[in-house]
C-alpha cells in the first residue's frame, strides 16, 4: 500500500470561497462565463477567454481525461502529478491517486475524489482512474 502525502489546508480567498464551501459537501464546481459561455479553471473573477466579469459557479461532472502525467518515484512518497482535461473543457493541474503508478497514462479516464487536508481544512480535489 502506498502511503498518501499529507495535504496542507488550502488558502481560501474571496474568488475561491464558494469552491471550498462546496468541496466540504463533496461538490465539484467550476467557473463558467455567462457572456461567452466557456468554462474555466482556476477560479477567478474575470473570464480568461473574453475578459468579462460575468462569471458564475456551476456544478461540474468531476470526470476528465489525463492530458499529461509524471510519476515522481524518487520522492520519499511516490506520487503522480498530472494535467486533467475536464469534460467541461478546462484543463487543471492535479494529482492522480488510487492507481498503479506504473500503468497510469495519458488518455486515461479519471474521476474526482476528495482528499482530507491538514488542520481540518476543506477536502482537496484529486483524481483517480474512472
N, C-alpha and C positions, 0 to 999 in steps of 0.2 A: 504494500500500500504506500502510495506517495504521500508524504507529509505536505499539507497545504500551507502556503505562505500566509502570514498574518497581514491583513489589510488595514491600513490606518483609516480612521473615520474621514470622510470627505469634507472639504471646506465648502460650506453652504453659503451662497450669496443670493441676492435678490433674483438674479437671472436663472438660478438653478433650484431655488427653494421648492417650487412645485414638483420638480422631478424627484427630489429626495423625499418629499412628503408622500408621493405616490409609491415610491420604492418601498416605503415602510408597509404598504398594503399589498406588495407584490405586483404592482402595476408598472409596466414599462412604457414611458411616454417619450415622444419626440416632438420637436417643434415643426409646425407647418406654416407657411406663409399664406395668408388669405388673399394677398394681392396677386402672386404668381402661381400659387398652388403647390409649390415644391416643398418637400420635407428637407430638413437639415439637421445635422449633428455636428457639432456640440451645441448645447443650448446657448442662445444669445438673443438679445433684444432686437437685432436687425437682421433681416434676411440676407444671407451671403450671395444669393442669386440676383435679386433685384433691388436690394438695399431698402426695402420697405420696413417700416416698424410695425406693420400689421401681421404679427405672428400669434399663433395660439398653440397650446399644448394639445396633442391628440394621442389616443392610445395607439401603440404600435403592436405588431403581431409578435415580436420577440424572435422572429425567425430570420435567418440570413445564410450567407454563403461565405466561406473563408476566401478572401481575396489574396492575402499574403500571410505567411506564418513562419516564425522562427522559434525553435525549441532551444531553451537555454539549459544545456546538460552539464555545463561546468559550474553552474551556480550551486550554492550549498543545498538548495531545494530546487529540483528540476521544475521548470515551468515553460509554458508556451505563450508568446505574445503574438497577436495577430491583428490584421485589419479584417473586419467583417462587414460585408455589404448587406445592409438590411433589406428586407423585401420592399420596404417603402422607398428605397433609393439611396439614402445616405450611407457612407462608409464610416465606421468607428473603430478606434483602436481599443483592444480589449485583451483578455486572457482566455485561452481555451483550457477548460478543466474537465475532469472526469473522463479522460480519454487515454488511449495508448499513445504516448508521446512519440513512439517510433512509427506510428501509422497516420497521425494527423497530417492532412494535406490540403493544398489549395484546391478549391472546388467542393470541399466537404460541406454538407448542410449542417447547420448548427441552430441551437435554440437557447434563449437566455435562461440563466439560472442565477439565483441571488445568493451572494456570499455574505456572511456576517462581517462586520468591521470591529475594530478595537473600540473600546470606550463606549459601547452601546450606541454607536452611530447608526445611520440608516444602512440597510444592506446595499451591496455593490453589485452591479450587473456584470456578469461574465458569461461565457457561452460554453456549451457542451455539445457533443455530437447529437444530432436530431434522431 
